[in-house]
Amino acid sequence: MPILKRIGEKTYELDLRGYVCPYTQMYTPQALPKLPKGSVPKVLIDNQPSIENTKSAAQKGGTLSISLNSRSGVWYI
């Protein structure tokens, strides 16, 4: 199971590189409730077809604002 890692004062990273659906959309909402209120989660994905499902799962998990960035074949949600 992927690890939720603190990478800044209020920023946490969930590295899902190497995972595909349904795992990316399953792990995302499981991890979000573990974050302190006001945190900024970053989800890393390297499987493009998983992006939309994982964004939807993040919204269902309580994320209010979602942005999508890509760098070297890795998407940051």
ZADO-1210 file (C-alpha; in nm, 4 decimals, padded with zeros to 6 digits):
<atoms>
<atom x="00.0000" y="00.0000" z="00.0000" code="MET" pos="1"/>
<atom x="00.1329" y="00.3478" z="-00.0851" code="PRO" pos="2"/>
<atom x="00.2504" y="00.5791" z="00.1909" code="ILE" pos="3"/>
<atom x="00.1173" y="00.9283" z="00.2558" code="LEU" pos="4"/>
<atom x="00.4278" y="01.1413" z="00.3104" code="LYS" pos="5"/>
<atom x="00.4594" y="01.4941" z="00.4469" code="ARG" pos="6"/>
<atom x="00.6634" y="01.7071" z="00.2048" code="ILE" pos="7"/>
<atom x="00.5964" y="02.0558" z="00.3406" code="GLY" pos="8"/>
<atom x="00.4353" y="02.2383" z="00.6303" code="GLU" pos="9"/>
<atom x="00.0823" y="02.1596" z="00.5090" code="LYS" pos="10"/>
<atom x="00.1581" y="01.9576" z="00.1951" code="THR" pos="11"/>
<atom x="00.1334" y="01.5802" z="00.1767" code="TYR" pos="12"/>
<atom x="00.2180" y="01.3484" z="-00.1114" code="GLU" pos="13"/>
<atom x="00.0566" y="01.0202" z="-00.2094" code="LEU" pos="14"/>
<atom x="00.2834" y="00.8515" z="-00.4637" code="ASP" pos="15"/>
<atom x="00.0745" y="00.6217" z="-00.6819" code="LEU" pos="16"/>
<atom x="00.3282" y="00.5811" z="-00.9609" code="ARG" pos="17"/>
<atom x="00.3209" y="00.2238" z="-01.0819" code="GLY" pos="18"/>
<atom x="-00.0443" y="00.1752" z="-00.9831" code="TYR" pos="19"/>
<atom x="-00.3390" y="00.1625" z="-01.2245" code="VAL" pos="20"/>
<atom x="-00.7148" y="00.1737" z="-01.1701" code="CYS" pos="21"/>
<atom x="-00.8876" y="00.0643" z="-00.9620" code="PRO" pos="22"/>
<atom x="-00.5982" y="00.1051" z="-00.7147" code="TYR" pos="23"/>
<atom x="-00.5385" y="00.4766" z="-00.7786" code="THR" pos="24"/>
<atom x="-00.9033" y="00.5617" z="-00.7202" code="GLN" pos="25"/>
<atom x="-00.9209" y="00.3263" z="-00.4214" code="MET" pos="26"/>
<atom x="-00.6108" y="00.4538" z="-00.2369" code="TYR" pos="27"/>
<atom x="-00.6828" y="00.8247" z="-00.2892" code="THR" pos="28"/>
<atom x="-01.0057" y="00.8498" z="-00.0829" code="PRO" pos="29"/>
<atom x="-00.8570" y="00.6179" z="00.1816" code="GLN" pos="30"/>
<atom x="-00.5618" y="00.8532" z="00.2327" code="ALA" pos="31"/>
<atom x="-00.7386" y="01.1920" z="00.2310" code="LEU" pos="32"/>
<atom x="-00.9292" y="01.1579" z="00.5611" code="PRO" pos="33"/>
<atom x="-00.5954" y="01.0928" z="00.7372" code="LYS" pos="34"/>
<atom x="-00.4748" y="01.4444" z="00.6542" code="LEU" pos="35"/>
<atom x="-00.5035" y="01.7316" z="00.9016" code="PRO" pos="36"/>
<atom x="-00.7693" y="01.9897" z="00.8153" code="LYS" pos="37"/>
<atom x="-00.6351" y="02.2544" z="00.5772" code="GLY" pos="38"/>
<atom x="-00.3721" y="02.0265" z="00.4245" code="SER" pos="39"/>
<atom x="-00.2778" y="02.0268" z="00.0586" code="VAL" pos="40"/>
<atom x="-00.2651" y="01.6742" z="-00.0856" code="PRO" pos="41"/>
<atom x="-00.0570" y="01.5932" z="-00.3937" code="LYS" pos="42"/>
<atom x="-00.1286" y="01.2669" z="-00.5741" code="VAL" pos="43"/>
<atom x="00.1370" y="01.1450" z="-00.8193" code="LEU" pos="44"/>
<atom x="00.0215" y="00.9186" z="-01.1034" code="ILE" pos="45"/>
<atom x="00.2118" y="00.7841" z="-01.4035" code="ASP" pos="46"/>
<atom x="-00.0846" y="00.6116" z="-01.5699" code="ASN" pos="47"/>
<atom x="-00.2742" y="00.8639" z="-01.7824" code="GLN" pos="48"/>
<atom x="-00.6012" y="00.6620" z="-01.8064" code="PRO" pos="49"/>
<atom x="-00.6243" y="00.6705" z="-01.4244" code="SER" pos="50"/>
<atom x="-00.6300" y="01.0504" z="-01.4005" code="ILE" pos="51"/>
<atom x="-01.0026" y="01.1219" z="-01.4354" code="GLU" pos="52"/>
<atom x="-01.1067" y="00.8410" z="-01.2013" code="ASN" pos="53"/>
<atom x="-00.8540" y="00.9508" z="-00.9400" code="THR" pos="54"/>
<atom x="-00.9630" y="01.3174" z="-00.9651" code="LYS" pos="55"/>
<atom x="-01.3211" y="01.2063" z="-00.9094" code="SER" pos="56"/>
<atom x="-01.2166" y="00.9949" z="-00.6104" code="ALA" pos="57"/>
<atom x="-01.0287" y="01.2930" z="-00.4614" code="ALA" pos="58"/>
<atom x="-01.3380" y="01.5105" z="-00.4923" code="GLN" pos="59"/>
<atom x="-01.5507" y="01.2439" z="-00.3245" code="LYS" pos="60"/>
<atom x="-01.2861" y="01.2290" z="-00.0507" code="GLY" pos="61"/>
<atom x="-01.3385" y="01.5963" z="00.0292" code="GLY" pos="62"/>
<atom x="-01.0796" y="01.7775" z="-00.1820" code="THR" pos="63"/>
<atom x="-01.2278" y="02.1168" z="-00.2687" code="LEU" pos="64"/>
<atom x="-00.9941" y="02.2335" z="-00.5423" code="SER" pos="65"/>
<atom x="-00.8157" y="02.0126" z="-00.7918" code="ILE" pos="66"/>
<atom x="-00.5453" y="02.1120" z="-01.0378" code="SER" pos="67"/>
<atom x="-00.3627" y="01.8879" z="-01.2806" code="LEU" pos="68"/>
<atom x="00.0010" y="01.9279" z="-01.3816" code="ASN" pos="69"/>
<atom x="00.2213" y="01.6990" z="-01.5868" code="SER" pos="70"/>
<atom x="00.5985" y="01.6676" z="-01.5700" code="ARG" pos="71"/>
<atom x="00.8043" y="01.3974" z="-01.7431" code="SER" pos="72"/>
<atom x="00.5147" y="01.1526" z="-01.7747" code="GLY" pos="73"/>
<atom x="00.3973" y="01.1996" z="-01.4148" code="VAL" pos="74"/>
<atom x="00.0695" y="01.3744" z="-01.3378" code="TRP" pos="75"/>
<atom x="00.0263" y="01.5696" z="-01.0151" code="TYR" pos="76"/>
<atom x="-00.3299" y="01.6011" z="-00.8931" code="ILE" pos="77"/>
</atoms>
